[in-house]
Amino acid sequence: MLYLRSDAGEHSDWAGSYRRFNRDLAPGMCLVSGTNQGMYARVRPHPHKLIVSSVDHNGNKYGPMELLMDPEILLKAAASGDSYFSYIFGVAYQIAVRYNCRGLVIENYKTDLPQAKGLSSSAAATVLAARAFNRVYDLKLSVRGEMDLAYHGEITTPSQCGRMDQCCAFGARPVLMKFDGDLLECEELTLGAPLYIVIVELAGSKDTTTILQRLNKCFPVADDEEQTGLQNLLGSVNTRIIKAGIEALAAGNVQRLGELMTEAQVLFDRYAMPICPSQLTAPNLHKILQHEPLKPHIWGAKGVGSQGDGCAQLLCRTIADMEAVTKMIERDFKMSCMSLQIGETKPVTQALIPAASFSQVCSCGHTATGPNPSPRSRALLNLLGRFAATLPRLQVSAPRALPGARLGWHPQAGV
């Protein structure tokens, strides 16, 4: 399963990449988090073909489509952009030219995130394909490796997205991403308080390709004040907002985070909307953002992804407010909503902590380093009788580290 995203700092990924040509531009920076909506697939190897079938979030089925794992055939299919499968063909092309792999059968049997709504559905497809090849053929790629493969697969198609979209590879946890030319840095963040977010499908339409084409014309060197304004928005202004957002997240100051979301949207409307008014005027988005009855229930709100009438994200004050916002939007606007809780965890009440891999430690606390150390680590404990096995010693400090936790052991937690 791969995840869609809720974000701040949209467009700064590709904008930051232009620092290869203009070092006066600021690096890109964004805050992203996955959710528990995504794409589910069953995969298996095939001797020489890529076979793909899919179902969208409305239950419509597509495929199967079959292509030989031939780089020329895959590149042509990806570059055509004729179907949603183009993204998967792009990844398969990258696999074909980088690795000695055979084919793959991908059966995407369930999808519960909307397409073309700014929720990285294309990135979810590319990361799914990259992870499928990685696991079936044991390519030993890290998450970052899967993201890179997915990104190059997507830009093989007519889509010109930045690297932000592939954040879905990290799953449902908040991540800071930085973009400086071709350099990508990722850092997982700690939340000081849970976030309650409602994602609203705006029941409109958007053309991400058009948005990216129009905004990219302002880079790498601005021709007028309007283009300079966009460069500043996606550069120094975005950096200031993101850094303040990181501080708010760490401190658990959700109200401040909401204020920053609202400020980011106001500035985006001021500097980006005039450059692509056909897509960024977004009447449905602004109806939601300006709906007064919602404001007592939310800390802030903004668009999602490349913006436009795809989706909106509303940061709610409490779980009860999240439920109230969902009911209000579904009643007043007839739009569908998805609820998202980030950072909400359940307390640990029982833990098993084996210590079989600990260094051999003597009674004075020093690690055994002599030529004839004890043949068995002090972390192991002989248990005779029913189990007759040497099992890991349980660390008695666990209850102190986890107040209220119950300590136990299991006979199959062996060495």
MOSULLIN-V805305 format. One record per residue. N is the residue number from 1. RES is the residue in one small letter. PSI is psi in degrees with one decimal (none if undefined). NEAR is the number of other ideal C-beta (glycine too) atoms within 10 Angstrom. Layout:
# MOSULLIN-V805305
n: [N:N]
res: [RES:RES]
psi: [PSI:PSI]
near: [NEAR:NEAR]
This chain:
# MOSULLIN-V805305
n: [1:2:3:4:5:6:7:8:9:10:11:12:13:14:15:16:17:18:19:20:21:22:23:24:25:26:27:28:29:30:31:32:33:34:35:36:37:38:39:40:41:42:43:44:45:46:47:48:49:50:51:52:53:54:55:56:57:58:59:60:61:62:63:64:65:66:67:68:69:70:71:72:73:74:75:76:77:78:79:80:81:82:83:84:85:86:87:88:89:90:91:92:93:94:95:96:97:98:99:100:101:102:103:104:105:106:107:108:109:110:111:112:113:114:115:116:117:118:119:120:121:122:123:124:125:126:127:128:129:130:131:132:133:134:135:136:137:138:139:140:141:142:143:144:145:146:147:148:149:150:151:152:153:154:155:156:157:158:159:160:161:162:163:164:165:166:167:168:169:170:171:172:173:174:175:176:177:178:179:180:181:182:183:184:185:186:187:188:189:190:191:192:193:194:195:196:197:198:199:200:201:202:203:204:205:206:207:208:209:210:211:212:213:214:215:216:217:218:219:220:221:222:223:224:225:226:227:228:229:230:231:232:233:234:235:236:237:238:239:240:241:242:243:244:245:246:247:248:249:250:251:252:253:254:255:256:257:258:259:260:261:262:263:264:265:266:267:268:269:270:271:272:273:274:275:276:277:278:279:280:281:282:283:284:285:286:287:288:289:290:291:292:293:294:295:296:297:298:299:300:301:302:303:304:305:306:307:308:309:310:311:312:313:314:315:316:317:318:319:320:321:322:323:324:325:326:327:328:329:330:331:332:333:334:335:336:337:338:339:340:341:342:343:344:345:346:347:348:349:350:351:352:353:354:355:356:357:358:359:360:361:362:363:364:365:366:367:368:369:370:371:372:373:374:375:376:377:378:379:380:381:382:383:384:385:386:387:388:389:390:391:392:393:394:395:396:397:398:399:400:401:402:403:404:405:406:407:408:409:410:411:412:413:414:415]
res: [m:l:y:l:r:s:d:a:g:e:h:s:d:w:a:g:s:y:r:r:f:n:r:d:l:a:p:g:m:c:l:v:s:g:t:n:q:g:m:y:a:r:v:r:p:h:p:h:k:l:i:v:s:s:v:d:h:n:g:n:k:y:g:p:m:e:l:l:m:d:p:e:i:l:l:k:a:a:a:s:g:d:s:y:f:s:y:i:f:g:v:a:y:q:i:a:v:r:y:n:c:r:g:l:v:i:e:n:y:k:t:d:l:p:q:a:k:g:l:s:s:s:a:a:a:t:v:l:a:a:r:a:f:n:r:v:y:d:l:k:l:s:v:r:g:e:m:d:l:a:y:h:g:e:i:t:t:p:s:q:c:g:r:m:d:q:c:c:a:f:g:a:r:p:v:l:m:k:f:d:g:d:l:l:e:c:e:e:l:t:l:g:a:p:l:y:i:v:i:v:e:l:a:g:s:k:d:t:t:t:i:l:q:r:l:n:k:c:f:p:v:a:d:d:e:e:q:t:g:l:q:n:l:l:g:s:v:n:t:r:i:i:k:a:g:i:e:a:l:a:a:g:n:v:q:r:l:g:e:l:m:t:e:a:q:v:l:f:d:r:y:a:m:p:i:c:p:s:q:l:t:a:p:n:l:h:k:i:l:q:h:e:p:l:k:p:h:i:w:g:a:k:g:v:g:s:q:g:d:g:c:a:q:l:l:c:r:t:i:a:d:m:e:a:v:t:k:m:i:e:r:d:f:k:m:s:c:m:s:l:q:i:g:e:t:k:p:v:t:q:a:l:i:p:a:a:s:f:s:q:v:c:s:c:g:h:t:a:t:g:p:n:p:s:p:r:s:r:a:l:l:n:l:l:g:r:f:a:a:t:l:p:r:l:q:v:s:a:p:r:a:l:p:g:a:r:l:g:w:h:p:q:a:g:v]
psi: [134.3:155.7:146.7:-176.0:155.2:130.9:167.6:136.7:23.1:148.1:-12.2:-14.1:-54.1:-32.0:-41.8:-27.3:-21.6:-5.0:-12.2:-28.8:-19.6:99.9:-5.9:-16.5:148.4:149.1:152.8:156.5:137.4:156.2:127.7:155.8:139.7:169.4:-173.2:18.7:149.3:-152.7:137.3:137.4:151.3:134.3:153.4:156.7:155.4:144.0:-31.2:4.4:155.0:121.0:120.7:132.7:154.2:161.3:135.6:-177.1:-11.8:0.8:3.8:134.4:144.2:143.7:-169.6:149.3:139.5:133.9:145.4:146.9:59.9:125.1:-41.9:-42.3:-43.6:-41.2:-42.9:-42.0:-38.8:-44.5:-22.0:-32.6:25.6:-20.9:170.1:-24.8:-13.1:-35.5:-40.5:-37.4:-36.8:-42.4:-42.2:-35.6:-45.5:-39.7:-44.4:-33.7:-15.3:-30.2:158.5:74.7:152.3:-157.1:-175.1:142.9:121.2:113.5:97.3:92.5:-12.0:135.5:127.6:27.1:141.2:154.0:152.2:37.8:13.0:17.1:23.1:35.7:-35.4:-39.6:-37.0:-39.1:-41.6:-39.2:-38.0:-46.4:-42.3:-43.8:-35.3:-48.8:-41.1:-44.4:-38.5:-38.9:10.4:55.5:-9.7:36.8:140.5:176.7:-42.1:-37.3:-41.2:-40.3:-42.8:-43.6:-43.1:-41.4:-47.8:-28.4:-40.7:-40.8:-3.0:-23.4:176.3:-16.2:138.1:48.3:165.3:-169.3:-10.7:-38.7:-30.4:7.0:-19.8:-18.4:-23.5:-14.9:-159.1:70.5:148.2:139.0:138.6:126.7:136.5:140.1:117.3:97.5:-124.6:-1.3:130.8:129.0:139.8:138.2:122.5:140.9:154.7:133.8:135.6:-12.0:151.6:153.5:135.8:109.9:139.1:123.4:123.9:122.9:116.6:1.6:32.4:-155.7:156.6:154.8:96.3:-37.6:-42.1:-43.1:-48.0:-39.5:-44.2:-43.2:-34.5:-21.6:-14.8:1.6:156.8:-15.2:128.6:142.6:-18.5:-179.5:-35.1:-44.6:-35.9:-38.5:-41.4:-41.3:-42.3:-39.1:-47.5:-3.4:-99.1:-38.7:-44.5:-41.1:-44.2:-45.6:-42.0:-42.4:-40.8:-35.4:-38.6:-43.5:-41.0:-41.1:-47.1:-36.5:-6.6:22.3:81.0:-33.4:-45.2:-39.4:-42.1:-39.7:-38.7:-37.7:-45.8:-42.7:-42.1:-39.5:-42.2:-44.1:-35.8:-43.6:-36.5:-41.8:-26.9:-36.8:-43.5:-20.6:-29.1:66.6:-28.8:-28.5:-31.2:-6.2:-38.4:70.3:-37.0:-40.5:-45.9:-22.8:-41.6:-47.8:-28.1:6.7:106.6:-41.2:-19.2:-27.5:-33.7:-13.3:-8.1:154.1:-26.7:172.2:157.8:173.2:176.9:144.9:-133.1:-0.2:-166.6:-174.6:54.4:-75.2:157.6:155.2:129.2:123.5:109.8:158.8:-39.7:174.2:-41.4:-39.8:-36.8:-42.0:-39.3:-41.3:-44.0:-47.7:-40.5:-45.2:-42.1:-33.8:-46.8:-30.3:-7.2:37.1:146.0:150.5:154.4:129.9:142.3:128.1:121.2:127.4:4.8:118.2:157.3:140.1:145.6:125.4:-13.5:134.4:142.0:119.6:93.3:150.0:21.8:-22.2:3.7:154.0:157.8:120.1:132.1:176.7:-23.4:-1.8:-0.2:148.6:137.1:121.6:1.4:175.2:-21.5:68.1:164.0:137.2:-13.9:132.3:145.7:-12.6:-6.4:149.8:125.0:129.3:116.5:160.5:-125.6:-43.2:-31.4:57.2:159.7:115.9:161.4:139.8:135.9:135.9:117.2:-9.5:-7.8:-44.0:-28.8:-33.1:-30.2:85.1:130.8:-4.5:152.3:128.5:134.7:177.1:161.9:135.0:-16.3:7.8:45.5:-175.3:none]
near: [16:28:25:32:29:24:25:22:25:27:25:27:26:21:27:31:22:21:21:13:11:12:11:10:24:20:18:30:26:25:22:25:25:25:22:15:21:24:26:14:22:12:17:12:13:16:7:9:15:29:16:25:18:24:17:17:17:8:8:9:11:14:16:13:15:13:20:13:19:15:14:10:16:25:18:13:23:27:15:12:16:12:15:18:24:22:26:30:28:30:31:32:27:27:26:21:11:12:13:7:16:13:21:23:19:27:17:26:13:15:22:15:25:21:15:14:26:29:29:28:25:23:29:29:30:34:31:27:32:29:22:24:28:20:12:18:15:8:17:7:17:10:15:14:14:25:26:18:27:30:26:18:29:27:18:23:24:13:19:13:23:24:24:27:30:32:27:30:28:22:16:19:16:21:20:19:26:19:24:17:15:10:12:21:12:16:10:9:17:9:19:14:16:14:22:26:21:26:25:25:22:27:12:16:12:25:14:20:16:15:23:19:12:17:22:14:12:23:19:16:13:17:9:8:7:12:17:14:19:23:22:16:21:29:21:12:19:26:18:14:20:22:13:16:24:17:14:19:23:13:13:15:18:22:13:17:25:21:17:25:23:17:16:22:21:12:16:21:19:11:20:24:15:13:17:21:11:11:24:23:14:22:9:21:27:17:16:23:21:10:17:6:11:20:12:9:20:23:22:22:25:25:28:25:26:26:27:27:23:27:28:28:25:27:25:27:17:12:13:11:19:23:15:19:27:21:11:16:23:13:9:13:16:8:19:15:20:21:16:22:16:18:18:12:8:5:8:12:9:9:15:13:17:18:14:15:9:15:12:16:14:13:6:5:6:10:10:13:9:7:4:6:13:11:6:12:20:15:18:18:16:9:13:8:6:7:11:8:15:16:19:21:17:19:17:9:10:16:13:9:11:16:7:8:16:11:15:10:14:11:10:7:13:12:13]
